[in-house]
Amino acid sequence: AVVSTQSTGGLGQICSYCNMNGATVCCRFETCKKKFHVVCGLLAKCVPDMISASMICSEHLVGGQNPGTYAPCSKCNEDKCHNSMLHCMTCGSHTHKDCLSQDFQMRPLVVAGWQCAHCKSCQGCKKPVVNSTTTIIDCVVCFKSFHMECIEPQLQPNMQTTALQWRCKICRNCTDCGVEVPIAQLAYGY
């Protein structure tokens, strides 16, 4: 009932990040008027507060006005540098980008829907990939995981080089013109 009320109430609310309707998550500070879509809040470097179902906007994080918030990194256990943290959309854990073994930029495709290693699921079938008995492949752009049998189009056994540089269906599209890049060309750094 609370989620339904928030969703309905957010229809006329403008997101402080993308300026579109439907913002349902507010900054935790009552004096702050910022509202966000969940993903936009993460892109705006807000820290989710799972207990109050709100976020702390980057302005209040920088100002050190975050009493009662404890959002330690799941790897190093330090509660600082929130602007460089990824937030698991499944369990709500926080992890510094630099504490992960993968080297990447904090782009919208990485931040939106990011899952920690314990929660990671196949983006095709939505089943967990942790302890999976089938082969898993990660997109080199957004780092989202897929079971080999869930990707489209299927990789052929002779495409080993392509598998190292594989991009999911969303990340295969050219950001300039929107044309989908044929999977065979991805091995050449397209």
C-alpha positions in Angstrom: 0.0 0.0 0.0 2.9 2.4 0.8 4.6 1.7 -2.6 1.2 2.2 -4.4 0.7 5.5 -2.6 4.3 6.6 -3.4 3.9 5.6 -7.1 0.6 7.5 -7.5 1.9 10.5 -5.6 5.0 10.6 -7.8 3.1 11.0 -11.0 3.2 14.8 -10.9 6.6 15.1 -9.2 9.6 16.3 -11.4 12.9 14.4 -11.0 15.8 16.7 -10.0 18.1 14.7 -12.3 16.3 14.1 -15.6 13.4 16.7 -15.2 10.8 14.1 -16.1 7.6 13.3 -14.2 7.3 10.3 -11.9 9.9 11.0 -9.2 9.0 9.0 -6.1 12.1 9.1 -3.9 12.9 12.2 -1.9 16.1 13.4 -0.2 15.9 12.3 3.4 16.3 15.9 4.6 13.0 17.6 5.0 14.3 21.0 4.0 15.6 19.6 0.7 13.1 19.7 -2.1 15.0 17.3 -4.4 13.1 14.2 -5.7 14.4 11.4 -7.9 13.5 8.3 -9.9 15.4 5.5 -8.1 17.9 5.1 -11.0 18.2 8.8 -11.5 19.1 9.2 -7.8 21.9 6.7 -8.2 23.1 8.4 -11.3 23.1 11.7 -9.4 25.4 10.1 -6.8 22.8 10.0 -4.0 23.1 7.3 -1.3 20.0 5.2 -0.8 18.7 4.8 2.7 16.9 1.5 2.7 15.5 2.0 6.2 13.6 5.2 5.4 13.0 4.4 1.7 14.6 7.7 0.8 18.0 8.9 -0.5 20.6 11.4 0.7 21.4 13.7 -2.2 25.0 14.5 -3.1 24.6 18.1 -1.7 23.9 16.8 1.8 26.6 14.1 1.5 29.2 16.7 0.6 28.0 19.0 3.4 28.5 16.2 5.9 24.8 16.6 6.9 24.2 12.9 7.1 23.6 12.0 10.8 22.4 8.5 11.5 23.4 7.3 8.0 25.8 4.3 8.0 26.5 3.0 4.6 29.8 1.2 4.8 31.4 -0.4 1.8 30.7 -4.2 1.7 34.4 -4.8 0.8 36.5 -2.4 2.9 33.9 -1.5 5.5 34.7 2.2 5.3 31.8 4.7 5.5 33.2 7.4 3.2 33.5 8.4 -0.4 29.8 7.7 -1.1 30.0 9.4 -4.5 32.2 6.6 -5.8 29.9 3.8 -4.5 27.7 1.4 -6.4 24.5 0.4 -4.7 23.1 -3.1 -5.2 19.5 -2.8 -6.4 18.6 -6.2 -4.8 20.0 -6.1 -1.3 20.9 -2.4 -0.9 24.6 -3.0 -0.1 27.2 -0.4 -0.9 30.5 -1.0 -2.6 33.3 1.4 -3.6 34.0 1.3 -7.3 37.8 0.9 -6.5 37.1 -2.1 -4.2 35.8 -4.1 -7.1 38.1 -6.3 -9.3 36.6 -4.8 -12.5 37.9 -1.6 -13.9 35.1 0.5 -15.3 33.7 4.0 -15.5 30.6 5.0 -13.5 28.4 5.2 -16.5 24.6 5.1 -16.4 24.5 1.6 -17.9 26.7 0.3 -15.1 25.1 2.2 -12.2 21.5 1.4 -13.2 20.5 -2.0 -11.9 23.9 -2.9 -10.6 24.0 -6.0 -8.4 26.6 -7.2 -5.9 28.3 -10.5 -6.4 25.9 -12.2 -4.0 22.8 -11.0 -5.7 23.9 -11.0 -9.3 21.3 -12.6 -11.6 21.1 -13.4 -15.3 19.5 -10.4 -17.2 17.9 -12.9 -19.6 16.1 -15.4 -17.3 16.5 -13.5 -14.0 17.9 -16.6 -12.2 20.9 -16.2 -9.9 24.3 -16.7 -11.4 26.0 -17.4 -8.1 26.9 -21.1 -8.0 25.4 -21.5 -11.4 26.4 -24.7 -13.2 26.1 -23.1 -16.7 28.6 -20.8 -18.3 28.2 -17.1 -17.5 29.2 -14.2 -19.8 29.4 -10.5 -18.7 28.8 -7.6 -21.0 32.1 -5.6 -21.4 30.1 -2.3 -21.3 27.6 -2.6 -18.5 29.0 -5.6 -16.7 25.6 -7.3 -16.4 25.7 -11.1 -16.4 23.9 -13.6 -18.7 23.8 -17.4 -19.0 25.3 -18.4 -22.3 22.0 -20.0 -23.3 20.1 -16.7 -22.5 22.0 -14.4 -24.9 20.7 -13.4 -28.3 22.0 -14.1 -30.8 23.7 -17.2 -29.5 27.5 -17.2 -29.8 28.9 -19.8 -32.1 31.7 -22.1 -30.7 34.2 -20.6 -33.1 33.6 -17.0 -31.7 36.0 -17.2 -28.7 37.5 -13.7 -29.4 34.0 -12.2 -29.6 33.1 -13.7 -26.2 35.9 -11.8 -24.6 34.5 -8.5 -26.0 30.8 -9.5 -25.9 28.1 -6.8 -25.5 24.6 -7.3 -24.4 21.6 -6.3 -26.7 21.3 -2.9 -25.1 25.1 -2.1 -25.3 25.4 -3.3 -28.9 23.5 -0.2 -30.2 25.6 2.7 -31.5 25.2 5.6 -29.1 25.3 8.1 -32.1 22.8 6.6 -34.5 21.1 3.8 -32.7 22.0 1.1 -35.2 22.7 -2.3 -33.8 26.3 -3.4 -34.3 26.5 -7.0 -35.7 28.0 -9.3 -33.2 30.8 -10.4 -35.6 32.2 -6.8 -35.7 32.5 -6.5 -31.9 35.7 -8.5 -31.9 37.3 -5.7 -33.9 36.6 -3.1 -31.2 33.6 -1.5 -33.0 
